[in-house]
Amino acid sequence: MHSNTLLFIVEPTSQGWTVSFCHEPNGQYDRRVDAMRSAISDARRVNHLGHHVTVAVRRPPDRSAPPARTIRLGA
């Protein structure tokens, strides 16, 4: 079975947070943790289909922000 590595990106927007997949924003979240939960949930679902998945969590522009994170799920 052919497997691709798919990338979900949790990133800040002017209104909060979004999850981008294939360069398209999907959903709007008030809190970073809510966007992360959504991205990880989708990543787990896609991983069960046989794909390697990475969830990258970006930092907001201010210096007091939580650190960036990368979560990898292997098939």
Rosetta constraint file for C-alpha pairs under 8 A:
AtomPair CA 3 CA 50 HARMONIC 6.46 0.50
AtomPair CA 3 CA 51 HARMONIC 5.08 0.50
AtomPair CA 3 CA 52 HARMONIC 6.78 0.50
AtomPair CA 4 CA 51 HARMONIC 5.64 0.50
AtomPair CA 4 CA 52 HARMONIC 6.14 0.50
AtomPair CA 5 CA 51 HARMONIC 6.18 0.50
AtomPair CA 5 CA 52 HARMONIC 4.53 0.50
AtomPair CA 5 CA 53 HARMONIC 5.28 0.50
AtomPair CA 5 CA 54 HARMONIC 7.08 0.50
AtomPair CA 6 CA 51 HARMONIC 7.09 0.50
AtomPair CA 6 CA 52 HARMONIC 6.28 0.50
AtomPair CA 6 CA 53 HARMONIC 4.71 0.50
AtomPair CA 6 CA 54 HARMONIC 6.16 0.50
AtomPair CA 7 CA 21 HARMONIC 6.40 0.50
AtomPair CA 7 CA 22 HARMONIC 7.54 0.50
AtomPair CA 7 CA 53 HARMONIC 5.92 0.50
AtomPair CA 7 CA 54 HARMONIC 4.91 0.50
AtomPair CA 7 CA 55 HARMONIC 5.89 0.50
AtomPair CA 7 CA 56 HARMONIC 7.31 0.50
AtomPair CA 8 CA 19 HARMONIC 6.56 0.50
AtomPair CA 8 CA 20 HARMONIC 5.76 0.50
AtomPair CA 8 CA 21 HARMONIC 5.01 0.50
AtomPair CA 8 CA 22 HARMONIC 7.92 0.50
AtomPair CA 8 CA 39 HARMONIC 6.41 0.50
AtomPair CA 8 CA 43 HARMONIC 7.42 0.50
AtomPair CA 8 CA 53 HARMONIC 7.64 0.50
AtomPair CA 8 CA 54 HARMONIC 6.25 0.50
AtomPair CA 8 CA 55 HARMONIC 4.73 0.50
AtomPair CA 8 CA 56 HARMONIC 6.27 0.50
AtomPair CA 9 CA 19 HARMONIC 5.47 0.50
AtomPair CA 9 CA 20 HARMONIC 5.01 0.50
AtomPair CA 9 CA 21 HARMONIC 6.57 0.50
AtomPair CA 9 CA 39 HARMONIC 7.71 0.50
AtomPair CA 9 CA 55 HARMONIC 5.75 0.50
AtomPair CA 9 CA 56 HARMONIC 4.78 0.50
AtomPair CA 9 CA 57 HARMONIC 5.80 0.50
AtomPair CA 9 CA 58 HARMONIC 7.26 0.50
AtomPair CA 10 CA 17 HARMONIC 6.90 0.50
AtomPair CA 10 CA 18 HARMONIC 5.78 0.50
AtomPair CA 10 CA 19 HARMONIC 4.52 0.50
AtomPair CA 10 CA 20 HARMONIC 6.41 0.50
AtomPair CA 10 CA 32 HARMONIC 7.78 0.50
AtomPair CA 10 CA 35 HARMONIC 6.37 0.50
AtomPair CA 10 CA 36 HARMONIC 6.40 0.50
AtomPair CA 10 CA 39 HARMONIC 7.16 0.50
AtomPair CA 10 CA 55 HARMONIC 7.37 0.50
AtomPair CA 10 CA 56 HARMONIC 6.15 0.50
AtomPair CA 10 CA 57 HARMONIC 4.59 0.50
AtomPair CA 10 CA 58 HARMONIC 6.01 0.50
AtomPair CA 11 CA 17 HARMONIC 5.64 0.50
AtomPair CA 11 CA 18 HARMONIC 5.61 0.50
AtomPair CA 11 CA 19 HARMONIC 6.43 0.50
AtomPair CA 11 CA 20 HARMONIC 7.52 0.50
AtomPair CA 11 CA 57 HARMONIC 6.22 0.50
AtomPair CA 11 CA 58 HARMONIC 5.03 0.50
AtomPair CA 11 CA 59 HARMONIC 7.05 0.50
AtomPair CA 11 CA 60 HARMONIC 7.50 0.50
AtomPair CA 12 CA 16 HARMONIC 5.81 0.50
AtomPair CA 12 CA 17 HARMONIC 4.43 0.50
AtomPair CA 12 CA 18 HARMONIC 6.42 0.50
AtomPair CA 12 CA 32 HARMONIC 7.90 0.50
AtomPair CA 12 CA 58 HARMONIC 7.12 0.50
AtomPair CA 12 CA 59 HARMONIC 7.15 0.50
AtomPair CA 12 CA 60 HARMONIC 5.61 0.50
AtomPair CA 13 CA 17 HARMONIC 5.32 0.50
AtomPair CA 13 CA 18 HARMONIC 6.73 0.50
AtomPair CA 15 CA 28 HARMONIC 7.80 0.50
AtomPair CA 15 CA 30 HARMONIC 7.30 0.50
AtomPair CA 16 CA 28 HARMONIC 6.89 0.50
AtomPair CA 16 CA 29 HARMONIC 5.80 0.50
AtomPair CA 16 CA 30 HARMONIC 4.82 0.50
AtomPair CA 16 CA 31 HARMONIC 6.51 0.50
AtomPair CA 16 CA 32 HARMONIC 7.59 0.50
AtomPair CA 17 CA 28 HARMONIC 5.78 0.50
AtomPair CA 17 CA 29 HARMONIC 4.97 0.50
AtomPair CA 17 CA 30 HARMONIC 6.17 0.50
AtomPair CA 17 CA 31 HARMONIC 6.50 0.50
AtomPair CA 17 CA 32 HARMONIC 5.93 0.50
AtomPair CA 17 CA 35 HARMONIC 6.34 0.50
AtomPair CA 18 CA 25 HARMONIC 6.09 0.50
AtomPair CA 18 CA 26 HARMONIC 6.28 0.50
AtomPair CA 18 CA 27 HARMONIC 5.58 0.50
AtomPair CA 18 CA 28 HARMONIC 4.86 0.50
AtomPair CA 18 CA 29 HARMONIC 6.03 0.50
AtomPair CA 18 CA 35 HARMONIC 6.21 0.50
AtomPair CA 19 CA 25 HARMONIC 5.67 0.50
AtomPair CA 19 CA 26 HARMONIC 5.32 0.50
AtomPair CA 19 CA 27 HARMONIC 6.33 0.50
AtomPair CA 19 CA 28 HARMONIC 7.59 0.50
AtomPair CA 19 CA 35 HARMONIC 6.25 0.50
AtomPair CA 19 CA 36 HARMONIC 7.90 0.50
AtomPair CA 19 CA 38 HARMONIC 7.84 0.50
AtomPair CA 19 CA 39 HARMONIC 6.36 0.50
AtomPair CA 20 CA 24 HARMONIC 5.17 0.50
AtomPair CA 20 CA 25 HARMONIC 4.15 0.50
AtomPair CA 20 CA 26 HARMONIC 5.64 0.50
AtomPair CA 21 CA 25 HARMONIC 6.56 0.50
AtomPair CA 21 CA 26 HARMONIC 7.18 0.50
AtomPair CA 28 CA 35 HARMONIC 7.72 0.50
AtomPair CA 29 CA 34 HARMONIC 6.32 0.50
AtomPair CA 29 CA 35 HARMONIC 5.77 0.50
AtomPair CA 30 CA 34 HARMONIC 7.47 0.50
AtomPair CA 31 CA 35 HARMONIC 6.68 0.50
AtomPair CA 32 CA 36 HARMONIC 6.19 0.50
AtomPair CA 33 CA 37 HARMONIC 6.12 0.50
AtomPair CA 34 CA 38 HARMONIC 6.30 0.50
AtomPair CA 35 CA 39 HARMONIC 6.17 0.50
AtomPair CA 36 CA 40 HARMONIC 6.04 0.50
AtomPair CA 36 CA 57 HARMONIC 7.40 0.50
AtomPair CA 37 CA 41 HARMONIC 6.03 0.50
AtomPair CA 38 CA 42 HARMONIC 6.27 0.50
AtomPair CA 39 CA 43 HARMONIC 5.99 0.50
AtomPair CA 39 CA 55 HARMONIC 6.87 0.50
AtomPair CA 40 CA 44 HARMONIC 6.05 0.50
AtomPair CA 40 CA 55 HARMONIC 6.92 0.50
AtomPair CA 41 CA 45 HARMONIC 6.40 0.50
AtomPair CA 42 CA 46 HARMONIC 6.23 0.50
AtomPair CA 43 CA 47 HARMONIC 5.91 0.50
AtomPair CA 43 CA 53 HARMONIC 6.03 0.50
AtomPair CA 43 CA 54 HARMONIC 7.50 0.50
AtomPair CA 43 CA 55 HARMONIC 7.28 0.50
AtomPair CA 43 CA 73 HARMONIC 7.53 0.50
AtomPair CA 44 CA 48 HARMONIC 6.25 0.50
AtomPair CA 44 CA 73 HARMONIC 7.38 0.50
AtomPair CA 45 CA 49 HARMONIC 6.85 0.50
AtomPair CA 46 CA 50 HARMONIC 7.01 0.50
AtomPair CA 46 CA 51 HARMONIC 6.22 0.50
AtomPair CA 46 CA 53 HARMONIC 7.43 0.50
AtomPair CA 47 CA 51 HARMONIC 4.84 0.50
AtomPair CA 47 CA 52 HARMONIC 5.93 0.50
AtomPair CA 47 CA 53 HARMONIC 6.21 0.50
AtomPair CA 47 CA 73 HARMONIC 6.62 0.50
AtomPair CA 47 CA 74 HARMONIC 6.88 0.50
AtomPair CA 47 CA 75 HARMONIC 5.77 0.50
AtomPair CA 48 CA 75 HARMONIC 7.08 0.50
AtomPair CA 50 CA 75 HARMONIC 5.08 0.50
AtomPair CA 51 CA 74 HARMONIC 7.12 0.50
AtomPair CA 51 CA 75 HARMONIC 5.44 0.50
AtomPair CA 52 CA 72 HARMONIC 7.54 0.50
AtomPair CA 52 CA 73 HARMONIC 5.77 0.50
AtomPair CA 52 CA 74 HARMONIC 4.58 0.50
AtomPair CA 52 CA 75 HARMONIC 5.16 0.50
AtomPair CA 53 CA 72 HARMONIC 5.82 0.50
AtomPair CA 53 CA 73 HARMONIC 5.08 0.50
AtomPair CA 53 CA 74 HARMONIC 6.48 0.50
AtomPair CA 54 CA 70 HARMONIC 6.93 0.50
AtomPair CA 54 CA 71 HARMONIC 5.65 0.50
AtomPair CA 54 CA 72 HARMONIC 4.39 0.50
AtomPair CA 54 CA 73 HARMONIC 6.20 0.50
AtomPair CA 55 CA 70 HARMONIC 5.70 0.50
AtomPair CA 55 CA 71 HARMONIC 5.03 0.50
AtomPair CA 55 CA 72 HARMONIC 6.35 0.50
AtomPair CA 56 CA 68 HARMONIC 7.62 0.50
AtomPair CA 56 CA 69 HARMONIC 5.92 0.50
AtomPair CA 56 CA 70 HARMONIC 4.52 0.50
AtomPair CA 56 CA 71 HARMONIC 6.46 0.50
AtomPair CA 57 CA 68 HARMONIC 5.45 0.50
AtomPair CA 57 CA 69 HARMONIC 5.01 0.50
AtomPair CA 57 CA 70 HARMONIC 6.18 0.50
AtomPair CA 58 CA 67 HARMONIC 7.91 0.50
AtomPair CA 58 CA 68 HARMONIC 5.06 0.50
AtomPair CA 58 CA 69 HARMONIC 7.00 0.50
AtomPair CA 59 CA 65 HARMONIC 6.34 0.50
AtomPair CA 59 CA 66 HARMONIC 6.69 0.50
AtomPair CA 59 CA 67 HARMONIC 6.20 0.50
AtomPair CA 59 CA 68 HARMONIC 5.25 0.50
AtomPair CA 60 CA 65 HARMONIC 6.06 0.50
AtomPair CA 61 CA 65 HARMONIC 7.56 0.50
